[in-house]
């Protein structure tokens, strides 16, 4: 049985979101933004990268629908648009814990 066009489209959209999350700095920023909005300058200091790099990361997350931004004067503030993404983080942590436990259990 082949995937339908609708399924292919849905999986491509899901892959785009997962790709947007697939970087340690972006994961860190999403987790940090789950605690509240931050300006780009704060995130830049926290990540320890240059502002253009952090801005590109934030742009990818925004394009994927994970973040939204608001310009206030010269500053741009970001916040989670879809806080449910943190449920995915919990799922990933659960998978990691199961893998860790499997390594501890002798065969």
Biopython code that builds the backbone (N, CA, C, O; Angstrom):
import numpy as np
from Bio.PDB.StructureBuilder import StructureBuilder

atoms = [
    (1, "UNK", "N", (0.850, -1.180, 0.000)),
    (1, "UNK", "CA", (0.000, 0.000, 0.000)),
    (1, "UNK", "C", (0.889, 1.234, 0.000)),
    (1, "UNK", "O", (1.790, 1.337, 0.832)),
    (2, "UNK", "N", (0.662, 2.158, -0.898)),
    (2, "UNK", "CA", (1.454, 3.372, -1.018)),
    (2, "UNK", "C", (0.826, 4.509, -0.222)),
    (2, "UNK", "O", (-0.376, 4.522, 0.043)),
    (3, "UNK", "N", (1.667, 5.452, 0.146)),
    (3, "UNK", "CA", (1.171, 6.640, 0.825)),
    (3, "UNK", "C", (0.340, 7.472, -0.139)),
    (3, "UNK", "O", (0.653, 7.589, -1.324)),
    (4, "UNK", "N", (-0.720, 8.042, 0.400)),
    (4, "UNK", "CA", (-1.529, 8.953, -0.399)),
    (4, "UNK", "C", (-0.812, 10.300, -0.491)),
    (4, "UNK", "O", (0.135, 10.560, 0.252)),
    (5, "UNK", "N", (-1.260, 11.130, -1.385)),
    (5, "UNK", "CA", (-0.700, 12.475, -1.528)),
    (5, "UNK", "C", (-0.894, 13.262, -0.226)),
    (5, "UNK", "O", (-0.007, 14.001, 0.202)),
    (6, "UNK", "N", (-2.048, 13.093, 0.386)),
    (6, "UNK", "CA", (-2.330, 13.790, 1.649)),
    (6, "UNK", "C", (-1.374, 13.320, 2.751)),
    (6, "UNK", "O", (-0.876, 14.133, 3.530)),
    (7, "UNK", "N", (-1.121, 12.024, 2.815)),
    (7, "UNK", "CA", (-0.183, 11.496, 3.815)),
    (7, "UNK", "C", (1.226, 12.013, 3.556)),
    (7, "UNK", "O", (1.922, 12.412, 4.489)),
    (8, "UNK", "N", (1.649, 12.009, 2.300)),
    (8, "UNK", "CA", (2.976, 12.525, 1.956)),
    (8, "UNK", "C", (3.114, 13.981, 2.386)),
    (8, "UNK", "O", (4.140, 14.376, 2.939)),
    (9, "UNK", "N", (2.095, 14.760, 2.133)),
    (9, "UNK", "CA", (2.108, 16.172, 2.504)),
    (9, "UNK", "C", (2.189, 16.334, 4.023)),
    (9, "UNK", "O", (2.940, 17.168, 4.529)),
    (10, "UNK", "N", (1.408, 15.526, 4.740)),
    (10, "UNK", "CA", (1.405, 15.590, 6.202)),
    (10, "UNK", "C", (2.768, 15.205, 6.758)),
    (10, "UNK", "O", (3.272, 15.864, 7.668)),
    (11, "UNK", "N", (3.369, 14.148, 6.225)),
    (11, "UNK", "CA", (4.677, 13.711, 6.718)),
    (11, "UNK", "C", (5.771, 14.725, 6.391)),
    (11, "UNK", "O", (6.690, 14.926, 7.186)),
    (12, "UNK", "N", (5.676, 15.360, 5.229)),
    (12, "UNK", "CA", (6.649, 16.406, 4.879)),
    (12, "UNK", "C", (6.547, 17.574, 5.862)),
    (12, "UNK", "O", (7.562, 18.115, 6.299)),
    (13, "UNK", "N", (5.324, 17.955, 6.201)),
    (13, "UNK", "CA", (5.113, 19.053, 7.154)),
    (13, "UNK", "C", (5.650, 18.673, 8.535)),
    (13, "UNK", "O", (6.263, 19.498, 9.213)),
    (14, "UNK", "N", (5.423, 17.443, 8.944)),
    (14, "UNK", "CA", (5.937, 16.991, 10.239)),
    (14, "UNK", "C", (7.461, 16.948, 10.234)),
    (14, "UNK", "O", (8.096, 17.312, 11.224)),
    (15, "UNK", "N", (8.046, 16.510, 9.131)),
    (15, "UNK", "CA", (9.507, 16.454, 9.023)),
    (15, "UNK", "C", (10.108, 17.854, 9.093)),
    (15, "UNK", "O", (11.175, 18.042, 9.678)),
    (16, "UNK", "N", (9.432, 18.835, 8.502)),
    (16, "UNK", "CA", (9.915, 20.217, 8.540)),
    (16, "UNK", "C", (9.985, 20.723, 9.983)),
    (16, "UNK", "O", (10.937, 21.405, 10.362)),
    (17, "UNK", "N", (8.981, 20.387, 10.777)),
    (17, "UNK", "CA", (8.955, 20.789, 12.183)),
    (17, "UNK", "C", (10.071, 20.085, 12.953)),
    (17, "UNK", "O", (10.777, 20.711, 13.743)),
    (18, "UNK", "N", (10.226, 18.785, 12.719)),
    (18, "UNK", "CA", (11.282, 18.040, 13.410)),
    (18, "UNK", "C", (12.665, 18.544, 13.018)),
    (18, "UNK", "O", (13.557, 18.621, 13.862)),
    (19, "UNK", "N", (12.854, 18.887, 11.745)),
    (19, "UNK", "CA", (14.137, 19.436, 11.301)),
    (19, "UNK", "C", (14.422, 20.766, 11.981)),
    (19, "UNK", "O", (15.566, 21.060, 12.330)),
    (20, "UNK", "N", (13.379, 21.569, 12.170)),
    (20, "UNK", "CA", (13.566, 22.854, 12.838)),
    (20, "UNK", "C", (14.041, 22.662, 14.275)),
    (20, "UNK", "O", (14.781, 23.494, 14.800)),
    (21, "UNK", "N", (13.629, 21.591, 14.902)),
    (21, "UNK", "CA", (14.033, 21.311, 16.283)),
    (21, "UNK", "C", (15.382, 20.599, 16.364)),
    (21, "UNK", "O", (15.975, 20.528, 17.440)),
    (22, "UNK", "N", (15.868, 20.081, 15.261)),
    (22, "UNK", "CA", (17.023, 19.182, 15.260)),
    (22, "UNK", "C", (18.363, 19.904, 15.349)),
    (22, "UNK", "O", (19.229, 19.739, 14.490)),
    (23, "UNK", "N", (18.520, 20.700, 16.392)),
    (23, "UNK", "CA", (19.802, 21.348, 16.651)),
    (23, "UNK", "C", (19.858, 21.663, 18.149)),
    (23, "UNK", "O", (18.887, 22.171, 18.711)),
    (24, "UNK", "N", (20.982, 21.365, 18.794)),
    (24, "UNK", "CA", (21.064, 21.598, 20.244)),
    (24, "UNK", "C", (20.741, 23.035, 20.661)),
    (24, "UNK", "O", (20.056, 23.241, 21.663)),
    (25, "UNK", "N", (21.215, 24.018, 19.921)),
    (25, "UNK", "CA", (20.943, 25.414, 20.288)),
    (25, "UNK", "C", (19.454, 25.729, 20.170)),
    (25, "UNK", "O", (18.905, 26.450, 21.004)),
    (26, "UNK", "N", (18.799, 25.197, 19.142)),
    (26, "UNK", "CA", (17.369, 25.452, 18.978)),
    (26, "UNK", "C", (16.567, 24.752, 20.066)),
    (26, "UNK", "O", (15.589, 25.306, 20.568)),
    (27, "UNK", "N", (16.968, 23.547, 20.435)),
    (27, "UNK", "CA", (16.297, 22.854, 21.538)),
    (27, "UNK", "C", (16.436, 23.655, 22.825)),
    (27, "UNK", "O", (15.476, 23.804, 23.581)),
    (28, "UNK", "N", (17.630, 24.166, 23.067)),
    (28, "UNK", "CA", (17.872, 24.982, 24.258)),
    (28, "UNK", "C", (16.972, 26.215, 24.252)),
    (28, "UNK", "O", (16.354, 26.540, 25.266)),
    (29, "UNK", "N", (16.897, 26.903, 23.105)),
    (29, "UNK", "CA", (16.086, 28.123, 23.031)),
    (29, "UNK", "C", (14.608, 27.827, 23.242)),
    (29, "UNK", "O", (13.918, 28.581, 23.928)),
    (30, "UNK", "N", (14.118, 26.741, 22.661)),
    (30, "UNK", "CA", (12.714, 26.375, 22.858)),
    (30, "UNK", "C", (12.454, 26.096, 24.334)),
    (30, "UNK", "O", (11.457, 26.557, 24.890)),
    (31, "UNK", "N", (13.339, 25.349, 24.961)),
    (31, "UNK", "CA", (13.158, 25.060, 26.391)),
    (31, "UNK", "C", (13.197, 26.345, 27.209)),
    (31, "UNK", "O", (12.392, 26.531, 28.122)),
    (32, "UNK", "N", (14.125, 27.218, 26.885)),
    (32, "UNK", "CA", (14.212, 28.490, 27.610)),
    (32, "UNK", "C", (12.955, 29.324, 27.395)),
    (32, "UNK", "O", (12.453, 29.937, 28.338)),
    (33, "UNK", "N", (12.444, 29.355, 26.179)),
    (33, "UNK", "CA", (11.234, 30.125, 25.892)),
    (33, "UNK", "C", (9.991, 29.506, 26.512)),
    (33, "UNK", "O", (8.966, 30.178, 26.636)),
    (34, "UNK", "N", (10.062, 28.245, 26.902)),
    (34, "UNK", "CA", (8.921, 27.635, 27.597)),
    (34, "UNK", "C", (8.743, 28.263, 28.984)),
    (34, "UNK", "O", (7.683, 28.145, 29.599)),
    (35, "UNK", "N", (9.789, 28.925, 29.461)),
    (35, "UNK", "CA", (9.740, 29.596, 30.765)),
    (35, "UNK", "C", (9.248, 31.043, 30.647)),
    (35, "UNK", "O", (8.942, 31.684, 31.652)),
    (36, "UNK", "N", (9.175, 31.548, 29.418)),
    (36, "UNK", "CA", (8.707, 32.917, 29.202)),
    (36, "UNK", "C", (9.433, 33.552, 28.032)),
    (36, "UNK", "O", (10.465, 33.056, 27.580)),
    (37, "UNK", "N", (8.887, 34.643, 27.551)),
    (37, "UNK", "CA", (9.476, 35.282, 26.385)),
    (37, "UNK", "C", (10.843, 35.873, 26.706)),
    (37, "UNK", "O", (11.150, 36.217, 27.847)),
    (38, "UNK", "N", (11.644, 35.976, 25.662)),
    (38, "UNK", "CA", (13.006, 36.513, 25.768)),
    (38, "UNK", "C", (13.295, 37.342, 24.537)),
    (38, "UNK", "O", (12.763, 37.085, 23.457)),
    (39, "UNK", "N", (14.153, 38.352, 24.712)),
    (39, "UNK", "CA", (14.598, 39.096, 23.538)),
    (39, "UNK", "C", (15.772, 38.350, 22.903)),
    (39, "UNK", "O", (16.425, 37.524, 23.540)),
    (40, "UNK", "N", (16.015, 38.662, 21.649)),
    (40, "UNK", "CA", (17.110, 38.015, 20.920)),
    (40, "UNK", "C", (18.430, 38.226, 21.660)),
    (40, "UNK", "O", (19.259, 37.318, 21.721)),
    (41, "UNK", "N", (18.625, 39.411, 22.216)),
    (41, "UNK", "CA", (19.889, 39.691, 22.902)),
    (41, "UNK", "C", (20.094, 38.759, 24.105)),
    (41, "UNK", "O", (21.214, 38.309, 24.350)),
    (42, "UNK", "N", (19.035, 38.469, 24.850)),
    (42, "UNK", "CA", (19.141, 37.543, 25.984)),
    (42, "UNK", "C", (19.486, 36.136, 25.500)),
    (42, "UNK", "O", (20.363, 35.475, 26.056)),
    (43, "UNK", "N", (18.790, 35.690, 24.464)),
    (43, "UNK", "CA", (19.042, 34.344, 23.938)),
    (43, "UNK", "C", (20.455, 34.236, 23.376)),
    (43, "UNK", "O", (21.104, 33.199, 23.517)),
    (44, "UNK", "N", (20.928, 35.296, 22.746)),
    (44, "UNK", "CA", (22.281, 35.298, 22.194)),
    (44, "UNK", "C", (23.301, 35.088, 23.311)),
    (44, "UNK", "O", (24.232, 34.296, 23.170)),
    (45, "UNK", "N", (23.120, 35.797, 24.412)),
    (45, "UNK", "CA", (24.041, 35.649, 25.547)),
    (45, "UNK", "C", (23.945, 34.250, 26.148)),
    (45, "UNK", "O", (24.963, 33.674, 26.531)),
    (46, "UNK", "N", (22.752, 33.705, 26.234)),
    (46, "UNK", "CA", (22.558, 32.390, 26.839)),
    (46, "UNK", "C", (23.149, 31.275, 25.983)),
    (46, "UNK", "O", (23.758, 30.340, 26.502)),
    (47, "UNK", "N", (22.965, 31.381, 24.664)),
    (47, "UNK", "CA", (23.447, 30.342, 23.752)),
    (47, "UNK", "C", (24.957, 30.444, 23.569)),
    (47, "UNK", "O", (25.641, 29.438, 23.382)),
    (48, "UNK", "N", (25.465, 31.671, 23.625)),
    (48, "UNK", "CA", (26.902, 31.863, 23.450)),
    (48, "UNK", "C", (27.326, 31.870, 21.988)),
    (48, "UNK", "O", (28.472, 31.553, 21.669)),
    (49, "UNK", "N", (26.408, 32.229, 21.104)),
    (49, "UNK", "CA", (26.707, 32.338, 19.671)),
    (49, "UNK", "C", (26.544, 33.790, 19.252)),
    (49, "UNK", "O", (26.084, 34.628, 20.027)),
    (50, "UNK", "N", (26.923, 34.070, 18.025)),
    (50, "UNK", "CA", (26.754, 35.415, 17.478)),
    (50, "UNK", "C", (25.278, 35.668, 17.187)),
    (50, "UNK", "O", (24.520, 34.734, 16.927)),
    (51, "UNK", "N", (24.878, 36.931, 17.234)),
    (51, "UNK", "CA", (23.477, 37.287, 17.018)),
    (51, "UNK", "C", (22.935, 36.816, 15.667)),
    (51, "UNK", "O", (21.809, 36.319, 15.624)),
    (52, "UNK", "N", (23.681, 36.946, 14.554)),
    (52, "UNK", "CA", (23.128, 36.448, 13.281)),
    (52, "UNK", "C", (22.815, 34.947, 13.312)),
    (52, "UNK", "O", (21.834, 34.500, 12.718)),
    (53, "UNK", "N", (23.647, 34.182, 14.001)),
    (53, "UNK", "CA", (23.420, 32.738, 14.111)),
    (53, "UNK", "C", (22.162, 32.457, 14.923)),
    (53, "UNK", "O", (21.328, 31.644, 14.526)),
    (54, "UNK", "N", (22.030, 33.128, 16.056)),
    (54, "UNK", "CA", (20.843, 32.944, 16.900)),
    (54, "UNK", "C", (19.595, 33.395, 16.147)),
    (54, "UNK", "O", (18.554, 32.743, 16.231)),
    (55, "UNK", "N", (19.686, 34.483, 15.424)),
    (55, "UNK", "CA", (18.539, 34.972, 14.648)),
    (55, "UNK", "C", (18.107, 33.964, 13.588)),
    (55, "UNK", "O", (16.913, 33.779, 13.352)),
    (56, "UNK", "N", (19.081, 33.310, 12.947)),
    (56, "UNK", "CA", (18.731, 32.279, 11.952)),
    (56, "UNK", "C", (18.030, 31.101, 12.623)),
    (56, "UNK", "O", (17.046, 30.579, 12.100)),
    (57, "UNK", "N", (18.541, 30.684, 13.785)),
    (57, "UNK", "CA", (17.881, 29.598, 14.514)),
    (57, "UNK", "C", (16.442, 29.972, 14.856)),
    (57, "UNK", "O", (15.520, 29.182, 14.652)),
    (58, "UNK", "N", (16.260, 31.176, 15.374)),
    (58, "UNK", "CA", (14.924, 31.630, 15.752)),
    (58, "UNK", "C", (14.006, 31.729, 14.544)),
    (58, "UNK", "O", (12.821, 31.407, 14.633)),
    (59, "UNK", "N", (14.542, 32.169, 13.428)),
    (59, "UNK", "CA", (13.757, 32.272, 12.197)),
    (59, "UNK", "C", (13.258, 30.901, 11.741)),
    (59, "UNK", "O", (12.104, 30.759, 11.335)),
    (60, "UNK", "N", (14.126, 29.897, 11.809)),
    (60, "UNK", "CA", (13.710, 28.534, 11.438)),
    (60, "UNK", "C", (12.579, 28.040, 12.336)),
    (60, "UNK", "O", (11.610, 27.449, 11.859)),
    (61, "UNK", "N", (12.709, 28.286, 13.631)),
    (61, "UNK", "CA", (11.678, 27.857, 14.574)),
    (61, "UNK", "C", (10.374, 28.615, 14.342)),
    (61, "UNK", "O", (9.289, 28.053, 14.490)),
    (62, "UNK", "N", (10.482, 29.875, 13.984)),
    (62, "UNK", "CA", (9.282, 30.668, 13.683)),
    (62, "UNK", "C", (8.616, 30.156, 12.406)),
    (62, "UNK", "O", (7.396, 29.997, 12.367)),
    (63, "UNK", "N", (9.401, 29.898, 11.370)),
    (63, "UNK", "CA", (8.853, 29.398, 10.104)),
    (63, "UNK", "C", (8.171, 28.053, 10.287)),
    (63, "UNK", "O", (7.223, 27.736, 9.569)),
    (64, "UNK", "N", (8.641, 27.262, 11.239)),
    (64, "UNK", "CA", (8.038, 25.957, 11.498)),
    (64, "UNK", "C", (6.770, 26.068, 12.342)),
    (64, "UNK", "O", (6.084, 25.071, 12.562)),
    (65, "UNK", "N", (6.454, 27.285, 12.818)),
    (65, "UNK", "CA", (5.236, 27.475, 13.606)),
    (65, "UNK", "C", (5.411, 27.224, 15.083)),
    (65, "UNK", "O", (4.423, 27.124, 15.812)),
    (66, "UNK", "N", (6.647, 27.120, 15.546)),
    (66, "UNK", "CA", (6.912, 26.814, 16.950)),
    (66, "UNK", "C", (6.991, 28.093, 17.787)),
    (66, "UNK", "O", (6.560, 28.118, 18.940)),
    (67, "UNK", "N", (7.545, 29.154, 17.193)),
    (67, "UNK", "CA", (7.710, 30.427, 17.897)),
    (67, "UNK", "C", (6.939, 31.532, 17.196)),
    (67, "UNK", "O", (6.572, 31.420, 16.026)),
    (68, "UNK", "N", (6.707, 32.592, 17.937)),
    (68, "UNK", "CA", (6.213, 33.833, 17.364)),
    (68, "UNK", "C", (7.040, 34.961, 17.952)),
    (68, "UNK", "O", (7.647, 34.812, 19.012)),
    (69, "UNK", "N", (7.059, 36.088, 17.260)),
    (69, "UNK", "CA", (7.876, 37.195, 17.738)),
    (69, "UNK", "C", (7.082, 38.485, 17.762)),
    (69, "UNK", "O", (6.004, 38.594, 17.178)),
    (70, "UNK", "N", (7.649, 39.456, 18.455)),
    (70, "UNK", "CA", (7.034, 40.777, 18.550)),
    (70, "UNK", "C", (8.161, 41.796, 18.639)),
    (70, "UNK", "O", (9.038, 41.699, 19.497)),
    (71, "UNK", "N", (8.123, 42.761, 17.753)),
    (71, "UNK", "CA", (9.143, 43.809, 17.757)),
    (71, "UNK", "C", (8.681, 44.926, 18.683)),
    (71, "UNK", "O", (7.557, 45.416, 18.579)),
    (72, "UNK", "N", (9.572, 45.318, 19.591)),
    (72, "UNK", "CA", (9.310, 46.429, 20.513)),
    (72, "UNK", "C", (10.501, 47.368, 20.435)),
    (72, "UNK", "O", (11.560, 47.101, 21.003)),
    (73, "UNK", "N", (10.318, 48.448, 19.738)),
    (73, "UNK", "CA", (11.433, 49.366, 19.516)),
    (73, "UNK", "C", (12.495, 48.669, 18.689)),
    (73, "UNK", "O", (12.212, 48.146, 17.612)),
    (74, "UNK", "N", (13.712, 48.665, 19.193)),
    (74, "UNK", "CA", (14.821, 48.026, 18.478)),
    (74, "UNK", "C", (14.959, 46.547, 18.828)),
    (74, "UNK", "O", (15.748, 45.836, 18.206)),
    (75, "UNK", "N", (14.206, 46.081, 19.809)),
    (75, "UNK", "CA", (14.329, 44.697, 20.281)),
    (75, "UNK", "C", (13.234, 43.813, 19.674)),
    (75, "UNK", "O", (12.122, 44.267, 19.402)),
    (76, "UNK", "N", (13.581, 42.547, 19.473)),
    (76, "UNK", "CA", (12.610, 41.548, 19.037)),
    (76, "UNK", "C", (12.498, 40.507, 20.143)),
    (76, "UNK", "O", (13.504, 39.949, 20.583)),
    (77, "UNK", "N", (11.284, 40.249, 20.587)),
    (77, "UNK", "CA", (11.022, 39.287, 21.647)),
    (77, "UNK", "C", (10.357, 38.048, 21.041)),
    (77, "UNK", "O", (9.488, 38.155, 20.175)),
    (78, "UNK", "N", (10.777, 36.887, 21.506)),
    (78, "UNK", "CA", (10.228, 35.612, 21.049)),
    (78, "UNK", "C", (9.527, 34.911, 22.197)),
    (78, "UNK", "O", (9.889, 35.062, 23.364)),
    (79, "UNK", "N", (8.521, 34.144, 21.833)),
    (79, "UNK", "CA", (7.807, 33.291, 22.797)),
    (79, "UNK", "C", (7.306, 32.066, 22.050)),
    (79, "UNK", "O", (7.212, 32.059, 20.823)),
    (80, "UNK", "N", (6.987, 31.028, 22.819)),
    (80, "UNK", "CA", (6.441, 29.816, 22.199)),
    (80, "UNK", "C", (5.059, 30.101, 21.644)),
    (80, "UNK", "O", (4.202, 30.646, 22.339)),
    (81, "UNK", "N", (4.851, 29.738, 20.418)),
    (81, "UNK", "CA", (3.528, 29.826, 19.805)),
    (81, "UNK", "C", (2.743, 28.567, 20.118)),
    (81, "UNK", "O", (1.522, 28.597, 20.268)),
    (82, "UNK", "N", (3.467, 27.457, 20.213)),
    (82, "UNK", "CA", (2.846, 26.153, 20.465)),
    (82, "UNK", "C", (3.526, 25.494, 21.668)),
    (82, "UNK", "O", (4.424, 24.668, 21.502)),
    (83, "UNK", "N", (3.094, 25.862, 22.882)),
    (83, "UNK", "CA", (3.715, 25.295, 24.086)),
    (83, "UNK", "C", (3.622, 23.769, 24.168)),
    (83, "UNK", "O", (4.364, 23.145, 24.927)),
    (84, "UNK", "N", (2.727, 23.172, 23.401)),
    (84, "UNK", "CA", (2.589, 21.713, 23.424)),
    (84, "UNK", "C", (3.860, 21.020, 22.932)),
    (84, "UNK", "O", (4.023, 19.817, 23.136)),
    (85, "UNK", "N", (4.762, 21.762, 22.288)),
    (85, "UNK", "CA", (6.028, 21.165, 21.844)),
    (85, "UNK", "C", (6.799, 20.606, 23.042)),
    (85, "UNK", "O", (7.618, 19.700, 22.888)),
    (86, "UNK", "N", (6.537, 21.145, 24.227)),
    (86, "UNK", "CA", (7.223, 20.642, 25.419)),
    (86, "UNK", "C", (6.788, 19.211, 25.739)),
    (86, "UNK", "O", (7.536, 18.474, 26.382)),
    (87, "UNK", "N", (5.593, 18.808, 25.301)),
    (87, "UNK", "CA", (5.176, 17.409, 25.452)),
    (87, "UNK", "C", (6.100, 16.502, 24.657)),
    (87, "UNK", "O", (6.428, 15.400, 25.095)),
    (88, "UNK", "N", (6.520, 16.970, 23.485)),
    (88, "UNK", "CA", (7.467, 16.217, 22.673)),
    (88, "UNK", "C", (8.794, 16.067, 23.412)),
    (88, "UNK", "O", (9.410, 15.002, 23.381)),
    (89, "UNK", "N", (9.231, 17.134, 24.076)),
    (89, "UNK", "CA", (10.471, 17.065, 24.859)),
    (89, "UNK", "C", (10.360, 15.992, 25.941)),
    (89, "UNK", "O", (11.310, 15.248, 26.185)),
    (90, "UNK", "N", (9.199, 15.917, 26.584)),
    (90, "UNK", "CA", (8.988, 14.888, 27.611)),
    (90, "UNK", "C", (9.042, 13.500, 26.998)),
    (90, "UNK", "O", (9.593, 12.578, 27.599)),
    (91, "UNK", "N", (8.483, 13.342, 25.825)),
    (91, "UNK", "CA", (8.505, 12.057, 25.130)),
    (91, "UNK", "C", (9.944, 11.655, 24.802)),
    (91, "UNK", "O", (10.338, 10.507, 25.008)),
    (92, "UNK", "N", (10.720, 12.606, 24.294)),
    (92, "UNK", "CA", (12.123, 12.326, 23.971)),
    (92, "UNK", "C", (12.880, 11.923, 25.234)),
    (92, "UNK", "O", (13.687, 10.994, 25.201)),
    (93, "UNK", "N", (12.629, 12.608, 26.339)),
    (93, "UNK", "CA", (13.288, 12.261, 27.603)),
    (93, "UNK", "C", (12.912, 10.849, 28.032)),
    (93, "UNK", "O", (13.748, 10.120, 28.566)),
    (94, "UNK", "N", (11.660, 10.458, 27.803)),
    (94, "UNK", "CA", (11.212, 9.112, 28.149)),
    (94, "UNK", "C", (11.919, 8.058, 27.301)),
    (94, "UNK", "O", (12.318, 7.011, 27.810)),
    (95, "UNK", "N", (12.071, 8.336, 26.020)),
    (95, "UNK", "CA", (12.790, 7.407, 25.140)),
    (95, "UNK", "C", (14.236, 7.272, 25.603)),
    (95, "UNK", "O", (14.769, 6.165, 25.677)),
    (96, "UNK", "N", (14.865, 8.396, 25.914)),
    (96, "UNK", "CA", (16.263, 8.370, 26.387)),
    (96, "UNK", "C", (16.387, 7.566, 27.673)),
    (96, "UNK", "O", (17.341, 6.805, 27.840)),
    (97, "UNK", "N", (15.437, 7.728, 28.576)),
    (97, "UNK", "CA", (15.482, 6.991, 29.846)),
    (97, "UNK", "C", (15.315, 5.492, 29.606)),
    (97, "UNK", "O", (16.000, 4.687, 30.236)),
    (98, "UNK", "N", (14.415, 5.110, 28.705)),
    (98, "UNK", "CA", (14.243, 3.693, 28.391)),
    (98, "UNK", "C", (15.520, 3.107, 27.786)),
    (98, "UNK", "O", (15.900, 1.979, 28.100)),
    (99, "UNK", "N", (16.168, 3.867, 26.931)),
    (99, "UNK", "CA", (17.433, 3.415, 26.329)),
    (99, "UNK", "C", (18.499, 3.274, 27.409)),
    (99, "UNK", "O", (19.253, 2.301, 27.419)),
    (100, "UNK", "N", (18.561, 4.230, 28.304)),
    (100, "UNK", "CA", (19.535, 4.180, 29.396)),
    (100, "UNK", "C", (19.286, 2.945, 30.269)),
    (100, "UNK", "O", (20.224, 2.239, 30.640)),
    (101, "UNK", "N", (18.028, 2.695, 30.587)),
    (101, "UNK", "CA", (17.678, 1.530, 31.409)),
    (101, "UNK", "C", (18.028, 0.230, 30.680)),
    (101, "UNK", "O", (18.498, -0.724, 31.300)),
    (102, "UNK", "N", (17.801, 0.192, 29.378)),
    (102, "UNK", "CA", (18.103, -1.012, 28.610)),
    (102, "UNK", "C", (19.598, -1.311, 28.641)),
    (102, "UNK", "O", (19.997, -2.476, 28.632)),
    (103, "UNK", "N", (20.414, -0.286, 28.678)),
    (103, "UNK", "CA", (21.869, -0.498, 28.742)),
    (103, "UNK", "C", (22.313, -1.008, 30.100)),
    (103, "UNK", "O", (23.369, -1.631, 30.209)),
    (104, "UNK", "N", (21.526, -0.755, 31.139)),
    (104, "UNK", "CA", (21.876, -1.192, 32.488)),
    (104, "UNK", "C", (21.460, -2.627, 32.783)),
    (104, "UNK", "O", (21.992, -3.267, 33.690)),
    (105, "UNK", "N", (20.500, -3.123, 32.001)),
    (105, "UNK", "CA", (19.970, -4.469, 32.239)),
    (105, "UNK", "C", (20.844, -5.495, 31.512)),
    (105, "UNK", "O", (20.967, -5.440, 30.288)),
    (106, "UNK", "N", (21.451, -6.430, 32.251)),
    (106, "UNK", "CA", (22.251, -7.456, 31.575)),
    (106, "UNK", "C", (21.358, -8.428, 30.809)),
    (106, "UNK", "O", (20.229, -8.704, 31.214)),
    (107, "UNK", "N", (21.879, -8.938, 29.704)),
    (107, "UNK", "CA", (21.126, -9.894, 28.890)),
    (107, "UNK", "C", (21.144, -11.272, 29.493)),
    (107, "UNK", "O", (20.557, -12.198, 28.935)),
]
sb = StructureBuilder()
sb.init_structure("model")
sb.init_model(0)
sb.init_chain("A")
sb.init_seg("    ")
for serial, (resi, resn, name, xyz) in enumerate(atoms, 1):
    if name == "N":
        sb.init_residue(resn, " ", resi, " ")
    sb.init_atom(name, np.array(xyz, "f"), 0.0, 1.0, " ", f" {name:<3s}", serial, name[0])
structure = sb.get_structure()
